[in-house]
Amino acid sequence: MINAEPIRMFRRRFLPLFGGVLLLAGLRPALRSTASAVAARPALAQNPANDVCLACHGQPGMTTTLPSGETLYLTVDPQVYNNSVHGVNNQACTDCHVETSGYPHPTFQEQGVTTRRTLSLKLYRAACVQCHQDQYNAALDGVHDKALAAGDSNAAICTDCHGTHNITPPNQPRSRESQMCERCHSEIFELYKQSVHGAALLGEGNPDVPGCIDCHQVHSVEGPSSSGSFHLFSPEICRRCHADRTLMGKYNISADVFDTYVADFHGTTVALFQKASPDQQTNKPVCIDCHGVHNMRMVDDPESTVIKENLLATCQKCHPDATSNFPTSWISHYRPDPKRAPLVFFVNLFYAILIPAVLGVMVILVVLDVRKRIASRRKERQHA
């Protein structure tokens, strides 16, 4: 791979000088007429090489019209850029605007740009990959880039989530990561916002609850449309938190939910399916089929899909003939004990004693039979 650092250093140190010469040679009258406006604007970006660019683009109200008729705003607020992650790290404008190295700039027609979207697609592909190769490559495997490759030009790209000249750390505050997703997935975000997870993260700032990227990942975003295995392996996502005894202990929540799910008839089938056919869908319910996907509620919430009053309707999604006593065959995620599900507990205890006892007696009988046969053969040899 070609080392891009020398190229970036050249752009930072020399191209602004060339641009400055061109500006002085061809734009002296224009610069004189706008001197007062330039002097009145906020402090320039920290990188001195950006002064040439901001001599024009730092002025308010700069716009142009694209071939599509759309208006493109060309003004960059220096203070906003200074406060961005790129401004703090003294990135030069030409580090991202790699094709804009002098004046006059190439026209949009020359660049093959007709709309604001085609401009965004062109810029992010040329700019972001230079410094963020790993994240760029990871995004290629995500649902957004796959949709983009399939012809959906509105699929999310880097700048749709992170911004352009105003990029700030995406996890400060942590809820900001999920709020990025709201821009395109507003209906789903509203469901998540009112769920037990979303209310805790967005309303209380709780750092322990999952946001969008904790389930769907960051750049290599996955979802039900990305592969048939996402639904099948979704219990593993829930396990990360709900099988963590330390984390669940903070909220007095049982950490047995995953183990008890795997131990019951649904979970056992799903676990076997994961091993036998990991790339296939399954018709057995996983966590989200019962608890909801983005609209999960507390188990005692009146709108919860697993509360006693609503559990029958949940079961009927897969068992349409289920009657009112059907859900009582499930003991939730509790381990059976004499107080809760005593019948199941004593049946399990009976078999826990009976099976080892029967096997133990059989082993003893086999050992005694072997000893008897060995002793009989010895006697026969002695007589012989």
LUMDOBA-823268 format. One record per residue (C-alpha): residue number from 1; x, y negated, z; residue in one letter. Coordinates in Angstrom, 1 decimal. Example, Ala and Ser with C-alpha at 12.3 -4.5 7.8 and 13.67 -1.06 7.14 Angstrom:
<recs>
i|c1|c2|c3|aa
1|12.3|4.5|7.8|A
2|13.7|1.1|7.1|S
</recs>
This chain:
<recs>
i|c1|c2|c3|aa
1|0.0|0.0|0.0|M
2|1.3|-3.5|-0.9|I
3|2.2|-5.6|2.1|N
4|0.0|-8.6|1.9|A
5|1.7|-10.7|4.6|E
6|4.3|-12.3|2.3|P
7|1.5|-13.3|-0.1|I
8|-0.5|-14.9|2.8|R
9|2.6|-16.7|4.0|M
10|3.2|-18.1|0.5|F
11|-0.4|-19.3|0.3|R
12|-0.2|-20.9|3.7|R
13|3.1|-22.8|3.1|R
14|3.2|-23.6|-0.6|F
15|-0.2|-23.6|-2.3|L
16|-1.6|-26.4|-0.1|P
17|1.4|-28.5|-1.2|L
18|0.5|-27.8|-4.9|F
19|-3.1|-28.6|-4.1|G
20|-2.0|-31.8|-2.4|G
21|0.0|-32.9|-5.4|V
22|-2.9|-32.3|-7.7|L
23|-5.2|-34.2|-5.4|L
24|-3.0|-37.2|-5.3|L
25|-2.4|-37.1|-9.1|A
26|-6.0|-36.8|-10.1|G
27|-8.2|-37.9|-7.3|L
28|-6.6|-41.1|-5.9|R
29|-9.7|-43.3|-6.6|P
30|-12.0|-40.7|-5.1|A
31|-9.8|-40.4|-2.0|L
32|-9.7|-44.1|-1.5|R
33|-13.5|-44.4|-1.7|S
34|-14.0|-41.6|0.8|T
35|-11.1|-42.6|3.2|A
36|-13.5|-44.0|5.8|S
37|-15.6|-40.8|5.8|A
38|-12.6|-38.6|6.2|V
39|-11.3|-40.7|9.1|A
40|-14.6|-40.5|10.8|A
41|-15.0|-36.7|10.8|R
42|-14.0|-34.5|13.7|P
43|-10.5|-33.2|14.3|A
44|-9.1|-31.1|11.4|L
45|-8.5|-27.4|11.8|A
46|-5.4|-26.4|13.8|Q
47|-3.6|-25.1|10.7|N
48|-2.1|-28.1|8.9|P
49|-2.4|-26.3|5.6|A
50|-6.1|-26.6|5.8|N
51|-6.0|-30.4|5.8|D
52|-5.9|-30.5|2.0|V
53|-9.1|-28.3|1.8|C
54|-10.9|-30.2|4.5|L
55|-10.1|-33.6|3.0|A
56|-13.1|-32.8|0.7|C
57|-14.9|-29.9|2.5|H
58|-14.9|-31.6|5.8|G
59|-17.2|-34.3|4.5|Q
60|-20.9|-33.8|5.4|P
61|-23.5|-33.3|2.8|G
62|-21.4|-31.6|0.1|M
63|-23.5|-29.4|-2.1|T
64|-23.5|-27.9|-5.6|T
65|-26.1|-26.2|-7.7|T
66|-25.4|-22.6|-8.8|L
67|-26.4|-21.3|-12.3|P
68|-29.4|-19.7|-10.6|S
69|-30.7|-23.1|-9.5|G
70|-29.9|-22.4|-5.8|E
71|-28.2|-25.0|-3.7|T
72|-24.8|-24.1|-2.2|L
73|-23.6|-26.0|0.8|Y
74|-19.8|-26.7|0.6|L
75|-19.3|-28.6|3.8|T
76|-17.3|-26.9|6.5|V
77|-17.5|-28.4|10.0|D
78|-13.8|-28.5|11.2|P
79|-14.8|-28.2|14.9|Q
80|-16.9|-25.1|14.2|V
81|-14.1|-23.5|12.3|Y
82|-11.6|-24.4|15.0|N
83|-13.7|-22.6|17.6|N
84|-14.0|-19.5|15.4|S
85|-11.7|-16.5|15.7|V
86|-10.0|-17.4|12.5|H
87|-9.5|-21.0|13.6|G
88|-8.1|-20.0|16.9|V
89|-5.6|-17.7|15.1|N
90|-4.6|-20.5|12.7|N
91|-5.9|-18.7|9.6|Q
92|-5.5|-20.7|6.4|A
93|-8.5|-21.3|4.2|C
94|-6.7|-19.7|1.3|T
95|-6.3|-16.5|3.3|D
96|-9.9|-15.8|2.6|C
97|-10.5|-17.9|-0.5|H
98|-7.8|-16.1|-2.4|V
99|-8.9|-17.3|-5.8|E
100|-9.1|-20.9|-4.8|T
101|-5.4|-21.9|-4.8|S
102|-5.5|-25.3|-6.5|G
103|-7.5|-28.1|-7.9|Y
104|-9.7|-28.2|-9.9|P
105|-11.2|-24.9|-8.6|H
106|-12.4|-22.3|-11.1|P
107|-16.0|-22.8|-12.0|T
108|-18.7|-20.4|-10.9|F
109|-19.2|-19.3|-14.5|Q
110|-15.5|-18.5|-14.7|E
111|-15.7|-16.4|-11.5|Q
112|-18.8|-14.6|-12.7|G
113|-21.0|-16.1|-10.0|V
114|-24.6|-16.8|-10.7|T
115|-26.3|-16.6|-7.3|T
116|-25.5|-17.2|-3.7|R
117|-25.6|-13.5|-3.1|R
118|-23.2|-12.6|-5.9|T
119|-20.8|-15.3|-4.4|L
120|-21.1|-13.7|-1.0|S
121|-20.4|-10.2|-2.4|L
122|-17.4|-11.5|-4.3|K
123|-15.9|-13.3|-1.4|L
124|-16.2|-10.6|1.2|Y
125|-14.7|-8.0|-1.0|R
126|-11.7|-10.1|-1.7|A
127|-11.2|-11.6|1.8|A
128|-12.2|-9.2|4.6|C
129|-10.3|-6.2|3.3|V
130|-7.0|-8.1|3.5|Q
131|-6.8|-8.1|7.3|C
132|-9.6|-5.6|8.3|H
133|-8.7|-2.6|6.2|Q
134|-9.8|0.0|8.7|D
135|-13.2|-1.7|9.4|Q
136|-13.7|-2.2|5.7|Y
137|-13.0|1.5|4.9|N
138|-15.3|2.6|7.7|A
139|-18.1|0.5|6.3|A
140|-17.8|2.3|3.0|L
141|-19.2|5.4|4.7|D
142|-22.1|3.6|6.4|G
143|-25.7|3.3|5.2|V
144|-25.3|-0.4|4.2|H
145|-22.4|0.2|1.8|D
146|-24.1|3.3|0.4|K
147|-27.2|1.2|-0.3|A
148|-25.0|-1.5|-1.8|L
149|-23.4|1.1|-4.1|A
150|-26.8|2.4|-5.1|A
151|-27.8|-1.1|-6.4|G
152|-29.3|-2.8|-3.4|D
153|-27.5|-6.1|-3.4|S
154|-29.3|-7.2|-0.2|N
155|-27.7|-4.5|1.9|A
156|-25.7|-6.0|4.8|A
157|-22.1|-6.9|4.2|I
158|-19.4|-8.2|6.6|C
159|-20.5|-11.9|6.5|T
160|-24.2|-11.1|7.0|D
161|-23.3|-9.8|10.5|C
162|-20.3|-11.8|11.5|H
163|-20.8|-15.1|9.7|G
164|-18.4|-17.0|7.6|T
165|-16.7|-20.1|9.0|H
166|-18.3|-19.6|12.4|N
167|-17.1|-16.1|13.3|I
168|-16.9|-15.5|17.0|T
169|-16.3|-12.3|19.0|P
170|-19.4|-10.0|18.4|P
171|-19.6|-8.7|21.9|N
172|-19.6|-12.0|23.8|Q
173|-22.2|-11.6|25.2|P
174|-22.7|-7.9|24.6|R
175|-26.3|-8.4|23.5|S
176|-25.1|-10.4|20.5|R
177|-24.2|-7.1|18.7|E
178|-27.8|-6.0|18.7|S
179|-29.1|-9.4|17.9|Q
180|-27.1|-9.3|14.6|M
181|-29.2|-6.4|13.6|C
182|-32.4|-8.4|14.2|E
183|-31.6|-10.5|11.1|R
184|-32.6|-7.6|8.8|C
185|-34.4|-5.2|11.1|H
186|-36.7|-7.6|12.9|S
187|-39.7|-5.2|13.3|E
188|-37.4|-2.5|14.8|I
189|-35.7|-5.1|17.0|F
190|-39.1|-6.1|18.5|E
191|-39.8|-2.5|19.5|L
192|-36.3|-2.2|21.0|Y
193|-36.6|-5.5|22.8|K
194|-39.6|-4.2|24.7|Q
195|-38.2|-0.8|25.4|S
196|-36.5|0.3|28.6|V
197|-33.1|-0.1|27.0|H
198|-33.7|-3.4|25.2|G
199|-35.4|-5.1|28.1|A
200|-32.4|-4.3|30.3|A
201|-29.8|-5.4|27.8|L
202|-31.5|-8.5|26.3|L
203|-33.5|-9.5|29.4|G
204|-31.1|-8.6|32.2|E
205|-27.7|-8.5|30.5|G
206|-27.2|-4.9|31.9|N
207|-23.9|-3.6|30.5|P
208|-24.8|0.1|31.0|D
209|-27.7|0.4|28.6|V
210|-27.2|1.2|24.9|P
211|-27.5|-1.3|22.1|G
212|-28.0|-0.7|18.4|C
213|-24.3|0.2|17.7|I
214|-24.1|2.6|20.6|D
215|-26.5|4.9|18.8|C
216|-25.9|3.9|15.1|H
217|-22.2|3.0|15.3|Q
218|-20.6|-0.2|14.3|V
219|-19.2|-0.2|10.7|H
220|-19.9|3.4|9.6|S
221|-23.5|2.9|10.5|V
222|-25.6|6.0|10.5|E
223|-29.3|6.5|10.5|G
224|-32.0|9.0|9.5|P
225|-31.5|8.0|5.9|S
226|-27.7|8.7|5.9|S
227|-27.9|12.4|6.5|S
228|-30.2|15.2|7.6|G
229|-28.0|15.9|10.6|S
230|-28.6|12.5|12.3|F
231|-31.9|13.7|13.7|H
232|-30.6|17.1|14.5|L
233|-27.6|15.8|16.5|F
234|-29.4|12.9|18.1|S
235|-29.6|14.6|21.5|P
236|-25.8|14.3|21.6|E
237|-26.3|10.5|21.5|I
238|-28.6|10.6|24.5|C
239|-26.2|13.0|26.3|R
240|-23.5|10.3|26.4|R
241|-25.4|8.4|29.1|C
242|-28.0|10.8|30.5|H
243|-25.5|13.6|31.3|A
244|-23.1|11.2|33.0|D
245|-23.7|11.8|36.7|R
246|-21.8|8.7|37.8|T
247|-23.8|6.4|35.5|L
248|-27.2|8.0|36.2|M
249|-26.4|8.0|40.0|G
250|-26.3|4.2|39.9|K
251|-30.0|4.1|38.8|Y
252|-31.2|7.2|40.8|N
253|-31.9|9.0|37.5|I
254|-31.4|12.8|37.2|S
255|-28.4|13.8|35.1|A
256|-29.9|17.2|34.4|D
257|-32.1|16.1|31.5|V
258|-29.7|17.3|28.8|F
259|-28.9|20.6|30.4|D
260|-32.6|21.3|31.1|T
261|-33.5|20.3|27.6|Y
262|-30.9|22.7|26.1|V
263|-32.1|25.5|28.5|A
264|-35.8|25.3|27.4|D
265|-37.3|26.8|24.2|F
266|-37.0|23.5|22.2|H
267|-33.4|22.7|23.1|G
268|-32.2|26.2|22.8|T
269|-33.5|26.4|19.2|T
270|-32.0|23.0|18.3|V
271|-28.6|24.0|19.8|A
272|-28.6|27.2|17.7|L
273|-29.6|25.2|14.6|F
274|-26.8|22.8|15.2|Q
275|-24.3|25.7|15.0|K
276|-25.9|27.6|12.2|A
277|-27.1|24.9|9.9|S
278|-25.5|21.6|10.9|P
279|-26.4|19.8|7.7|D
280|-30.1|20.7|7.7|Q
281|-33.2|19.2|9.3|Q
282|-35.0|21.0|12.1|T
283|-38.7|21.2|12.8|N
284|-38.1|21.5|16.5|K
285|-38.4|18.4|18.6|P
286|-35.4|16.5|19.9|V
287|-35.3|13.7|22.6|C
288|-36.6|10.9|20.3|I
289|-39.6|13.0|19.1|D
290|-41.0|12.9|22.5|C
291|-39.7|9.8|24.1|H
292|-39.8|7.6|21.0|G
293|-37.0|6.1|18.9|V
294|-36.7|2.4|19.5|H
295|-39.7|2.1|21.8|N
296|-38.6|4.2|24.7|M
297|-40.3|3.4|28.0|R
298|-39.8|4.3|31.6|M
299|-41.4|7.6|32.4|V
300|-44.0|5.9|34.7|D
301|-44.9|3.2|32.2|D
302|-48.5|3.4|31.1|P
303|-47.4|3.1|27.5|E
304|-44.8|5.9|27.8|S
305|-45.3|8.8|25.4|T
306|-44.3|11.3|28.0|V
307|-46.5|10.1|30.9|I
308|-49.0|12.7|32.0|K
309|-52.0|10.9|30.4|E
310|-50.2|10.5|27.0|N
311|-48.3|13.8|27.0|L
312|-51.0|15.8|25.2|L
313|-51.0|13.4|22.3|A
314|-47.3|13.7|22.1|T
315|-47.4|17.5|22.0|C
316|-50.1|17.4|19.4|Q
317|-47.7|15.9|16.9|K
318|-46.2|19.4|16.5|C
319|-49.0|21.5|18.1|H
320|-52.3|20.0|16.7|P
321|-54.4|22.8|18.3|D
322|-53.0|22.1|21.8|A
323|-55.6|21.7|24.5|T
324|-55.6|19.7|27.7|S
325|-53.8|22.4|29.7|N
326|-51.0|22.8|27.1|F
327|-48.6|20.3|28.6|P
328|-48.8|21.9|32.0|T
329|-46.6|24.7|30.7|S
330|-43.7|22.2|30.6|W
331|-42.1|21.2|33.9|I
332|-40.4|18.1|32.5|S
333|-36.7|17.9|32.9|H
334|-36.8|19.2|36.5|Y
335|-35.1|22.4|37.6|R
336|-37.8|24.7|39.1|P
337|-37.8|24.9|42.9|D
338|-40.3|26.1|45.6|P
339|-41.9|22.7|45.8|K
340|-42.0|21.8|42.1|R
341|-43.1|24.7|39.9|A
342|-42.9|27.4|42.6|P
343|-44.2|30.2|40.3|L
344|-41.5|29.5|37.7|V
345|-38.9|29.4|40.5|F
346|-39.9|32.7|42.0|F
347|-40.1|34.4|38.6|V
348|-36.7|33.2|37.8|N
349|-35.4|34.3|41.2|L
350|-37.0|37.7|40.7|F
351|-35.3|38.3|37.4|Y
352|-32.0|36.8|38.8|A
353|-32.1|39.6|41.4|I
354|-33.6|42.3|39.3|L
355|-31.4|42.2|36.3|I
356|-28.0|42.2|38.2|P
357|-29.4|45.0|40.4|A
358|-30.5|47.2|37.5|V
359|-27.3|46.6|35.7|L
360|-25.3|47.3|38.9|G
361|-27.1|50.6|39.5|V
362|-26.6|51.6|35.9|M
363|-22.8|50.9|36.2|V
364|-22.6|52.9|39.4|I
365|-24.4|55.9|37.8|L
366|-22.1|55.7|34.8|V
367|-19.1|55.7|37.0|V
368|-20.4|58.6|39.1|L
369|-21.1|60.6|35.9|D
370|-17.6|59.9|34.6|V
371|-16.1|61.1|37.8|R
372|-18.2|64.2|37.8|K
373|-17.2|65.1|34.3|R
374|-13.5|64.5|35.0|I
375|-13.7|66.7|38.1|A
376|-15.5|69.4|36.2|S
377|-12.8|69.5|33.5|R
378|-10.1|69.8|36.1|R
379|-11.8|72.8|37.7|K
380|-12.1|74.4|34.3|E
381|-8.4|73.9|33.6|R
382|-7.5|75.4|37.0|Q
383|-9.6|78.5|36.3|H
384|-8.1|78.9|32.9|A
</recs>
